[in-house]
Amino acid sequence: MSKEIPINTILNTKEQDYPVTAAFLAQFFERSTLLLRSQIMFLLTEREAFFWPTAEKILKLNQNIDGNPIDALLEYTVAFLREQIKFLSTGDYRYDETTFDDAFKEVYDNPDVMEAFYLEGLLVTHAFWPIHLDMHRFFEESFLQQLKQEESLGVELGFGHGLYLFEILDKYPKTKALGFDISQYSLAYANKLLLQNGIAADRFDLALGDVREPLSFDDSTLDWCVFAEVLEHIPTPDFALREIARCLKPDGLAFITTAINSNAIDHLWHFNTLDEVTAMLNANNLEIVALKELPLADYDSKSKDPTIDCAFVCKPLV
């Protein structure tokens, strides 16, 4: 497939197998001629095999909860770009370790953000932002495939939209999951996403919780933990990581992601280098068994944006 092929030709070849995604893209390109166009064309040409089934799955999940994915994706993207442009100019994030309560009030406890675009927009980026698609592929191949297929128990801390929980529960029918998030809007959204997409209510238990506080698990009791896109949002990442390491079984696995030199409307912990992140993981009793580094510059050679997303699979240091 070549970038010179008209978008309508591409969609016509895919609409039978991936009707929801083809319809989404047709409407998207009618709405937005520039925003995300080059990124989506990258997906259609460089990530075709993984993009189409992933996008179809995510859009169907969203469709089943009556979402509005185009508006959410556009608004989430614009909000991110505004913050990143400010960061590139000033070198500062919107919040810092002393202003978490402000972030909570203005973002996590604000329905005009969480319900209007944040949760749905972030969900859809897992298919339509190339860097997030690649991170999701790493999750599937390096974490999800490695989990125990027999009955297991795990937790997601800061589950947000609930996509990772869905992936785990959908793949492993004997697994049960717990989840904690600080936002009442995340709690409502993730519950709805799981229930409306066929996950039985007795297989998961989601609740409000704060990772700045001790986890309510005994030592070495969890088979797995997901801690995705949370480290950069909290003022006490070391404490949270130690708690994860404490609660995992010796053979348990944690999936952890964060962003380097990348601002957003709710980022406060600024990592400057990958070495800072790996040192923090090791210092808090987590051994890295797999790592994916995703510099934004790898997707656009002309970009001067220093953003690096990174994802880790870890096990507790014994």
N, C-alpha and C positions, 0 to 999 in steps of 0.2 A: 504494500500500500504506500502511496506517495502523497506528500503534502499537496501536490498539485491537483489531486483528485478532488472535485467539488464535494462539499459537505453533503449535498443531497444524494450524490452517488454512493457515498459511504453509508449513509443512513438506509438507503434502499437495499443495500446488501445485508444489513444487519437486523432490519425491523422484524423479520419473521422469527428469529431466535431471541431477540432482545427488544421486544416491542415497547416496553416501558422506557427504556433508556433511549431508544431511537426517537420516541415522541418527546421526551424531555429535551433532547438536544435540538430537535427541530424548533421547539418553542423557545429554547434558550437563545439560539442564534437569531431568532426573530426579535428578541428582546434586547440582546447585548451584542453589538457588532465588534466591540474591542475588549471589554473586560473579560479576562480568562480565555479569550479565543486562542491565543498562542499556546496556553497550557493545555487546553482541551485537544488541540490539534497534535500536541506532543503525545498525549495519551492515546489518541487514535492511530498514531503512526509508530510510536516507540513502545507502548505498553498494551497493545491491542489484545493479546491473549488473556491478560489478567484483568484489564480494565472492564471489558464488556460484562463478564459474569459478576464481577464485584459490584459494578454500578447497578446492574439489574436487581441484584439481591438487596442492596441498600435502598434503592428507590421503591421497591416493593414493600419493604419494611415500613418506609415512610408513608407510602400510599395507604397502607392498612391502618394508619392512625390519622388519616385525613390531613396530611401535611401540605405545605405550600413550598416545595423545595427550591424553585427558581428564585423567588423573592428572598428566601432565607439565605441561600448561597450567595447571592449578590450582596445583600446587606452585611453578612458576616465578613465577606471578602473586603468590602469597602472599609468597614470598621477596623479590620486588621491593617490594611494598607495605610490608613490615616495614622495609626499608632506607630507603625514601623517607620514611616517618613519622619515623624517627630523624633524618634529614637536616633535615626541616622543623622539628624541635624544637631541634637543636643547631647547624645550619649546616655540619656537617662530614660528609665522606664516611667510609666505613669505613676506607679506605686512603688513603695519599698517596704522593708521589713517592719517599719513602724506604722504603716497605714493599711494593714490588712482589714481592719474594721471598716475603713472607707470603701475598699474593694467589695467587701461583703454587701454593704448597703447599696452601692451604686451598680453592682453587677449581679451577684448571686441571689440577692433578696429583692431584685427589681424585675417585676413581670414585664416591663417595657423592654427589657433586654432579653431575659431568659426565655420568655414565652414568645416574644415577637420574632427573634431571629437566632439567638445564640445557640440553643441546643440543637435545633433542626439544621441550622447552617453548619455547625461543626460536624454533625453527623454526615451531611452530604459531602463535606470536604474529603472524607475518607475515600470517595470515588473520584472527585473532580478536581482536587489539588494533587498534582503528580507526586509531590513530596509526601503527602499523607497516604496516597495509594501505595507507594513503596513501603511506607512504614506499616501499613496494614498487611501487606504481603509478608513482611518480616514477622509480624505477629502470628500469622497463620502458619508459616513454615518453620519458624524457630522456637515458638512457644506453644501454640495450640496443638501442633502435631506431636509435641513431646509430653503432653499431659497423660496421666494414667487413664486408661479406658474403663477400668473398674470404678466402683463407687468411690467418689472423692468429695472433699469439701474445700471450698476456697472462698476468697473475698476479693471484691474490687473496692478500692478506696478512692472516692471521688469519681463515681461511675458516670456522672454527667448524663449523656443521652442513652446509655445502656447497651451500645452496640457490642462491646467486647463481651459483656455478660451473655448477650444473645448468642454470639458465636460459640462460646464455650458450652452453654446449656443445650444448644441445638445439635452440636456435634457429639456430645457425650450424654446420653439419656439417663445414666445413673448418677451423674454429678449433681450436687446441690451447691447453691451459691448464696453468699451473703454479700451485702453491699452497704456502704455508708457514704453519704454525701452531705455537705453543709447546706445545700440549697433545697428548699421545699419544692421548687419548680423542677429541679432535676429528679427528685423523688417521684413526683407525679408523672413526669415524662417517661422515665425509664420503666416504671411499673406498667404504664400504658403500652409502651413499645413491646415489652416482653409478653404481656397477656394477649394483646391483639395479634401477635404473631406466633401463637401456638405454644408458648411455654407455660406449663401448668403452674398454678399459683403455689402449690406445695413444694416446688423445686427451688424457690428463691425467697429471700426475705431481705427487703431493702428498708433502710431506716436513715433518719437524720443522724449525722455524726461528724466529728471534727478531728482530723488527723493530728492536730496539735495536742491532743489528749491521748493517754494510753489506750491501746486497743483492748477490747474486752475478751481476749482469748488467752488461754493458758499457753505456756511455752510449748513449741514444737507440736502444734495441733493442726496446722493448715497444710493442705497439699499444694496450694497455689495462691498467688496473690497478683492482682493487676493494679498497677499504680501508674496510670498513663496520663500524661499532661497535667500533673499535679505539682511536681517538685518546684517548678518556676512560679507557682501560685501561692506558696505558703512561706511564712517567716521562719519556720523551724524544720527545714528539710532533714537535718541530721537526726533529730528525734524520731521523725516518722520512719526513716529508713531503719533505725535501730529496732523499732517496734516490729517492722515487717520481718527483719532477720530473726528476732526473738520468737515470733509466732509460727514461722515456717518449720515444717518437719525437716530433718537433715537432708532428705532427698526432694524437698519441695522446691518449686520454681516461682520466681517473681518476674513479671514483665513490667519494665519501668521505662518511661520515656521522658524526655525534657527537650527544651530548646535553648540554643546558645545564640547570644546576640540577636534575639528576636523578640520584639515587643508585641503586646496585644492589649486589649482593653482591660485585662486583669492580671498581667504579669507583674511580679514584684522582685523575685530573686533572679539576679542577673549573672548567669554563667558566661564567662569570657572565652573559655576554651574547653575542648573535650577532656583534657587532662584534669581540669577542675572537677568535672562530673565523675570521672572514673575514680579519682582520689576520694571523693566524698562517699561513693558506694563502698569502696574497700575499707575506709576508715570506720564505717558503720556496719561492719560484719557481713558484707555481701560480696560474694565472688562472682565476677563476670564470666559467664560461660559462652555468651554470644553477644555480638555488638554490631549494630548497623549505624553508620555515620552517613548523614544525608545533607551535604552542603547544597544550598540553593544554587550556587554557581555551577554545579554539575548539570543543572537543567537549563541554564542560560549562560553561555560563555561570556556574554557581554555584561552580565549583571555584576554590580559592585556591592550588592547586598551581602553582608557577612553571615546571614542566617544559616545555622546548622541545626537540623533536627537530629536527635540521636535516640536510639532504642536499645535496650539491654535485656537479655535474659540472665537472671542471677540465681544463685543458690546461696544458702547461708554458710558462712565460714564456720567450720566445726573446730 
